[in-house]
Each structure stands twice: as structure tokens, then as C-alpha cells.
Amino acid sequence: MPEEELVELKFRLYDGSDIGPFRYSPTSTVSMLKERIFSEWPKDKKIIPKAAIDIKLINAGKILENNKTVGQCKVPFGELKGVITMHVVVQPSLAKSKTEKKLDDTPRKHFCGCSIL
């Protein structure tokens, strides 16, 4: 594959630091990008994903789907050359958060502190 066809991406973390840049084939999937980000994640960060599924990639204001390719995601850029920055958000998967929520499901008393005069 010719060098010109590779897409250069870097990933911006929540604190403004970056992972990358790395070069990817346009046929690479978003899922593959997430795996790479997970393996390269700095260990000194406060927020660390537990798995690649906890990572969300945002490009051009849209959350990218795992089955999309890099070629499909870079369409809004048109003919831009250079490094493309994607934003990374760590969001625990819903299945885990629901399970954790059930463990913390203690009965709570609801009180209304409103006073209508």
C-alpha cells in the first residue's frame, strides 16, 4: 500500500495531552483504533479505561461507531492533509454501571423540603 494513502491520527485525551500520532490504513476500523488507544494509554492518568469498550472516539462532533472504517470517518475533512485529531472520552459501559448501581441500591427516603407561602 502506498505511503500517501495512510491517514495520520492523534488522539486528544481529557486533560489536553495526546496519544500518537499514528498512521492507519483507511480500512482500519474504529474498534482497532480503540484497542491501540487502550494499549498506549498513559498509566499516570487519573481516569483509566478498564477496557477498549469504555473508550469513545469523537470526530467532527460525532461519536464514531466501532464498525466504521477510518476512511468512512474522515469524509468531513475532504482533502485535508496532515494529522487529524480525534477526541477520546472514557465512559464505562452501561452493563457495568447498571450492575454497580444495583449494588448501591439502598432504600432512600424522599423528603420534600419545599415551603409554599
C-alpha positions as a printed Julia matrix, in Angstrom:
117×3 Matrix{Float64}:
   0.0    0.0    0.0
   1.49   3.4   -0.93
   2.54   5.7    1.92
   0.26   8.53   0.67
  -2.89   6.52   1.38
  -2.24   6.18   5.12
  -4.17   8.5    7.43
  -2.25  10.11  10.29
  -4.26  10.34  13.51
  -3.6   11.53  17.04
  -5.91  11.17  19.98
  -6.58  14.03  22.41
  -7.27  12.98  26.0
  -9.45  14.75  28.57
  -6.5   16.7   30.02
  -5.25  18.01  26.66
  -2.4   15.51  26.28
  -2.14  13.41  23.14
  -1.56   9.79  22.2
   0.13   9.48  18.83
   0.3   10.43  16.05
   0.0    7.04  14.37
  -0.57   6.12  10.73
  -3.54   3.93   9.83
  -4.89   2.37   6.69
  -8.27   3.78   5.59
  -9.62   0.23   6.03
  -8.76   0.15   9.78
 -11.87   0.07  11.96
 -12.71   2.35  14.87
 -12.59  -0.74  17.07
  -8.94  -1.24  16.07
  -8.19   2.4   16.94
  -9.75   1.94  20.39
  -7.62  -1.16  21.03
  -4.49   0.82  20.15
  -5.51   3.73  22.39
  -6.2    1.31  25.25
  -2.77  -0.31  24.87
  -0.99   3.08  24.65
  -2.96   4.77  27.48
  -0.62   6.58  29.92
  -0.63   4.83  33.3
  -0.21   8.08  35.26
  -3.66   9.48  34.36
  -6.44   9.82  36.94
  -9.02   8.31  34.59
  -8.01   4.97  33.07
 -10.32   2.84  30.89
 -10.81  -0.73  32.1
 -11.25  -2.0   28.53
 -11.28  -0.68  24.97
 -15.1   -0.74  25.05
 -15.0    2.08  27.65
 -13.38   4.41  25.1
 -15.48   6.68  22.88
 -13.91   8.46  19.91
 -15.3   11.78  18.75
 -14.55  13.21  15.32
 -16.22  16.27  13.81
 -18.67  16.34  16.73
 -19.87  12.75  16.24
 -19.23   9.63  18.3
 -17.69   7.07  15.97
 -19.2    3.6   15.68
 -16.93   0.56  16.18
 -17.74  -0.98  12.8
 -16.89   2.16  10.77
 -13.54   2.43   8.99
 -11.09   5.31   9.18
 -11.87   6.02   5.52
 -15.56   6.42   6.32
 -14.85   8.66   9.33
 -12.57  11.11   7.54
 -15.15  12.12   4.92
 -15.94  15.51   6.54
 -12.31  16.53   6.19
 -12.37  16.49   2.41
  -8.85  16.98   1.13
  -7.21  17.98   4.43
  -3.58  16.92   4.72
  -1.63  16.38   7.93
  -2.52  14.94  11.31
  -6.2   14.54  12.18
  -7.04  14.9   15.89
  -9.8   12.79  17.39
 -11.07  13.36  20.92
 -11.12  10.5   23.41
 -13.73  10.13  26.16
 -13.69   7.4   28.78
 -17.2    6.23  29.55
 -17.81   2.96  31.41
 -20.07   0.55  29.56
 -23.76   0.54  30.52
 -23.77  -3.08  31.65
 -21.11  -2.37  34.28
 -22.69   0.83  35.52
 -26.11  -0.82  35.88
 -24.56  -3.67  37.88
 -22.7   -1.25  40.11
 -25.87   0.79  40.56
 -27.78  -2.28  41.75
 -25.17  -2.88  44.45
 -25.72   0.66  45.7
 -29.49   0.33  45.57
 -30.19   1.06  49.23
 -33.69   2.27  50.0
 -33.77   6.02  50.32
 -36.35   8.14  52.0
 -37.53  11.08  49.97
 -38.28  14.24  51.83
 -39.62  17.42  50.36
 -38.1   20.49  51.89
 -40.29  22.93  49.96
 -42.24  25.66  51.68
 -45.02  27.42  49.86
 -46.01  30.68  51.47
